[in-house]
Amino acid sequence: MAGGPLARLRSRVSSDGSPAEPLGQTGVLALDESSQLAEQLGGLRLTPDQLRAFRQAEGSDTDPWDVLLSLLAMDEQQALSKLAERTGLEYRLEPRLHESSSKFYELVKPDLARELHIAGLESDGHVMTVATAQPLQPAVFSMLEDEIGLPLRIVLSPRAAVANLINRGYEQRGDLVTEIIEEMPLDASAIESVAAGMSSSTDLLSLARQTPVIRLVNMILFEALRRRASDIHVHPQENKLVIRFRVDGMLLDVFSPPMSLAAAISSRLKVMTELDIANRHSPQDGHTSVRIGQKKIDIRLSCIPTVFGERLVLRLLDQSQTQLSLDEIGMNKKMQAQLMDLIDRPTGMILVTGPTGSGKTTSLYAALGRIDRATRNVMTIEDPVEYHVEGISQMQVNPKRGVTFATGLRALLRQDPDVILVGEVRDQETAQLAIQASLTGHLVLATLHTNDAPSAIPRLIDIGLEPYLITSSLMAVMAQLLVRRTCEACRGSGQSVEEAGEDCHSCFGSGYRGRIAVYEIMNMCDELRVLTAKHADGVTLY
């Protein structure tokens, strides 16, 4: 690396564009070497003129790689990939952090690692492997070798991936809290106590590691789970920060901590879910798991920038409550028999429809639980995989790596499946593949967003399917909604029976506790097939 073309390019740059002194053993680059060096850089396709412009460009001495990218007008990932091909360095799109890299995070200060865009990956005791998003800094690598006492092996990775590694590496040094035990319920005095214990640090990583901040986020999570919340909303407004819980489908304002805590809460949750805490201007998604006693809770975080700050939404999924039967989700015996008759068929398509959050996937998994998985190969593709079921092969959609519903479904069809569950039919390609799979000897279960069962057929036609394909493959459509149950403890009054004037401890004063699903099943018949072929609308089909 030290004697390569990039090292020589970097070594001869100075702020006034004149040749500079070499850095260590990086070699000397004369102006008449431009053509030769451009050729050596291979796939980056630098011209001699661009190299001369690079020497005179502002920032070429402090941020040479960023200046080079702007000159090339090339995407960072593409440029790093081509650079890896040319230099023989390894390129990793999503590098993994190993415990053996702890020496890097012990000896290198967080501020320095962030400034240099370098993160430790792993070490075998003889060589330290580091990931960097700034390859044009041979003097920096030499300095780090002296600091760590080991030679470096360089891996190229995108800036966001390196930032995530840095956050994660130093957070592990601070003993990341992954288990919540015996946290007190959150109230105004608790928030004031936490706020008083926080320092006015401007370092986001330092802020996220402060004990009061960790305790505050743990208390919010604990209280949300105590109230059976499915989602937590952290909503910054003009003059206040609002914490809201979605309980039984309804949003409730629960806390309003000081606006000054917004950055601390955001940073802590981002560190827990392995997101870039320095990126506050673009949407991000992450996930993590925590434990409360014997319960494992999966958390999925969505973060978007707003005019008043970052708005965060956490989806909470209690893995201990996911193994539901058809009886538990509220389906009567007659409808269960009707559904199981459909599930037992060897081919065809069954759709489950309803609005977001109506429990479509839960119903499908409850039905899959009745399938004999010893004699039938059951496979799923979902976004995300919410339930983990023994004996079923589950695939996670990952657009960053080219795994969409369509490409994943295409791959599943080569795995000799008997039953395929498609998490959601969103586009024509996925719908077309699902229909073709049902016509070629597979049972396909899928979800679709419509308000009732008959509307599924016009929706499929609107997506781009031909009516004759629908009539020949679709067996039935099941629609469902969730309705709230009246609280049994207070019989819907919201008031405590034992203590007058107090809110019910079971439903927290709402009058409702839990939800139950209501269903309708539309079996395809000859009359419906005739109407489908005539492009009938949902009202006519109904």
Salt bridges, closest charged atoms under 4 A:
GLU33 OE1 - ARG8 NH2 3.51
ASP49 OD1 - ARG52 NH1 3.16
ASP66 OD1 - ARG159 NH2 2.68
GLU90 OE2 - ARG92 NE 2.76
GLU90 OE1 - ARG153 NH2 2.62
GLU94 OE1 - ARG401 NH2 2.96
GLU106 OE2 - ARG173 NH1 3.87
GLU122 OE2 - ARG92 NH2 3.59
GLU171 OE2 - ARG268 NH1 2.86
GLU183 OE1 - ARG215 NH1 3.08
GLU223 OE2 - ARG226 NH2 2.95
GLU223 OE2 - ARG227 NE 3.00
ASP231 OD2 - ARG315 NE 2.67
ASP248 OD1 - ARG228 NH1 3.28
ASP253 OD1 - ARG244 NE 2.74
GLU274 OE2 - ARG168 NE 3.83
GLU310 OE2 - LYS270 NZ 2.52
GLU310 OE1 - ARG280 NH1 3.80
ASP318 OD2 - LYS295 NZ 3.76
ASP327 OD1 - LYS333 NZ 3.03
ASP341 OD2 - ARG345 NH2 3.16
ASP383 OD2 - ARG426 NH2 3.35
GLU424 OE1 - ARG426 NE 3.31
GLU424 OE2 - HIS449 NE2 3.37
GLU429 OE2 - ARG410 NH2 2.71
ASP462 OD2 - ARG459 NH1 3.47
GLU499 OE2 - HIS505 NE2 3.72
ASP526 OD1 - ARG529 NH1 3.59
